Amino acid sequence: MRWLIRFVLVFALAVAIAMAARYSEGYALLVVPPYRIELSLPVLMFGLFAAFALSYMVLRALTHTLRLPAYVSAFRRRRRERRGFDALQSAWEAFLEGRYGRAQKYAIRAYHLRTAPSLSALLAARAAHALRDFEQRDQWLERAAQVPGESRNARLAAHAEMLLDERRYEEARAILRDMHANGPKQLATLRLLLRAEQGLHNWEEVLRLLRILDKRDARSRPLTEPLRITAIVECLKQKGHDAEALRAFWKQVRHEDKIEPRVAAAAAQCFIQVGDAREAHRLIAEALARNWTPDLVQLYGECDGEDALERIQRCEEWLHDHPHDAVLLLTLGRLCMYRELWGKAQSYLEASLSQQPSRAAHRELARLYEKIGRETEAERHYRIAADVATPA
């Protein structure tokens, strides 16, 4: 619609000028002694317009001629930038495809063309790291650090991740802690710091970082649960020789973690080690109420203690729900042996063997026969135990 309006306006203006020129009787007189020039007004106007147009064209041509070096320079710069961005794009594509040698070549080309030099240098460093060329990697990291206005956090995070791949955990941790001290604590760098602390077996710090990650990104919690359990177990082992430290740490553990079988087993062994067998048996019973695990059942009967009668009573209650559990029957047999209830111990051990023959049950039965003076049968069960494949 606009072009139609413009056409009509131009056409109307042309008609108006033509009519004004046809019916105009005005003229212009130019006197340059001894000459006199008389021109009609339309001719004079046309001449002035033509002179203006010619002057404009000459000035434009002169201006373009003077600016030609700048135009050439700008053209070359645009061409270099286009080549640089094409090289950087090719470098990223090759890197994501796993063609690290090609990625490094294109990243170096982009760097020399001054296209995002810091990013290009970091990409070249990552490609060199993937190629296990650590000398080249360090050189490109140094070049990235020398670029004015470079992204410091991106460079440090990349460097820390590469160090973690080399298992240089202390150096990586130092870099990541420096980043956190001088900038925001990003989820990605927190995860890298978690890897560093895990590699250094700093399990209490691992637990602290896992709590922070759970608060900031609850979606990752199911993925970090195995690591949390491992960290708790390792912390328990580290404190297994100090009763006060063990109890203080155990109070900080969440209830849902306490009843996890691996944690409960490790905690029970630690409490037994510091001489608190009753607490060990209590937490095993609590864990078994939520997660019935043969390893915990076996551990429940491996330590002698003053509460053996209580444990026998509780195991017999469990036997109502698990009447064919060979490990539970073995545990009952051991507990009865602790209290020198030979008849009950023999019946439980034989019942365990009837459900599942095991090396441990044959050995316990052999020990029982030794206690009551039946040496021949004890020797027979020792020989059978040596041939049984199932240890538990």
Secondary structure by P-SEA (a helix, b strand, c coil): caaaaaaaaaaaaaaaaaaaaaacccbbbbbcccbbbbbcaaaaaaaaaaaaaaaaaaaaaaaaaaaaaaaaaaaaaaaaaaaaaaaaaaaaaaaaacaaaaaaaaaaaaaaaccaaaaaaaaaaaaaaaacaaaaaaaaaaaaaacccccaaaaaaaaaaaaaaacaaaaaaaaaaaaaacccccaaaaaaaaaaaaaacaaaaaaaaaaaaaaacccccccaaaaaaaaaaaaaaaacccaaaaaaaaaaccccccccaaaaaaaaaaaaaacaaaaaaaaaaaaaaccccaaaaaaaccccccaaaaaaaaaaaaaaaccccaaaaaaaaaaaaaacaaaaaaaaaaaaaaacccaaaaaaaaaaaaaacaaaaaaaaaaaaaaccccc
